[in-house]
Amino acid sequence: MKLILAVVQDQDSNRLSNALVDHNFRATKMASTGGFLKSGNTTFIIGTEDIRVEKALEVIRDNCKSRDQLVAPVSPMGGNADSYVPYPVEVEVGGATVFVLPVEQFHQF
C-alpha cells in the first residue's frame, strides 16, 4: 500500500477531486499555503494499493496543468517600503507536487 500526497493549486482542486472520484480513489483534501507565492493550495491525501499508484499519478497529471502567471514580488525589506515599486514577474504556477510514500500499516476503524 502507498500514501500519495499531492499538492495542487486551488484552481485545479475541484477538477482533480472529481476525477479521483470518477476513478474510484478516495482522498482527503486539506487547505494549504505555498511558501514561495503565499497562494492557496490544496493537499490531497490518497491511500491506494501499489498496483493503482500509476493510475492515480496519471489522473493527477491529467488534471493539474502548469501555467504562467504574473505576480508582484514581496518587498525585499519584508515590510511596507514606500520607495519600493514592485514590477510583476512571470512565474510558472500550477501543476502538482507529488510524494509517494510506503505505508507500513493501514487501519480503518
PyMOL commands that set and color helices and strands:
alter all, ss='L'
color gray80, all
select helices_A, chain A and resi 10-22+50-63
alter helices_A, ss='H'
color red, helices_A
select strands_A, chain A and resi 2-9+27-33+40-48+66-71+89-94+96-102
alter strands_A, ss='S'
color yellow, strands_A
deselect
rebuild
show_as cartoon
